Amino acid sequence: MPKFKFWKIPAKYWPYITKGHVAVYELSRGLVGHWMPGMAPALILHHTGAKSGKQYKIPLNYFVSNDDFVVVASNGGHPKNPNWFWNLKANPDTRIRVGLRELRVTAREATAEERADWWPKIATTGAYAIYQRRTKRTIPLVVLSPAHQQ
């Protein structure tokens, strides 16, 4: 049987998949949806709209760097960064759910040096290398640092 490639799902279905993932993750309090076969673990990022002030939630795969969580603003390789990236730039103090834990975090874009260190590891997971080939922009990495580190 051929391996399922989630990145080949048409874009029109992603809002439904995202909402379903968030709902299952939160209803199960992180027991379901944190780990998915063949993917990096997922967290739920809460973010506030930069212009609207509206509250949003999105599941994102994450990587761990010391006590920090690193997420990828790939937007599926589209030409523009995802809205959540700009929302975090405007409102960096937020919270995440990581499995059974909920944490207050501060978001910042990874430095060029951090990205150079992390990208080779991230590019081997999921479709991130494919996404980078699809776009001319450098895909940003976002570091989410727990509030106790501030």
Salt bridges, closest charged atoms under 4 A:
GLU26 OE2 - HIS46 NE2 3.80
GLU26 OE1 - LYS57 NZ 2.83
GLU102 OE2 - ARG95 NH1 2.36
GLU102 OE1 - ARG97 NH2 3.33
GLU109 OE1 - LYS89 NZ 2.89
GLU114 OE2 - ARG108 NH2 2.78
ASP117 OD2 - LYS121 NZ 3.80
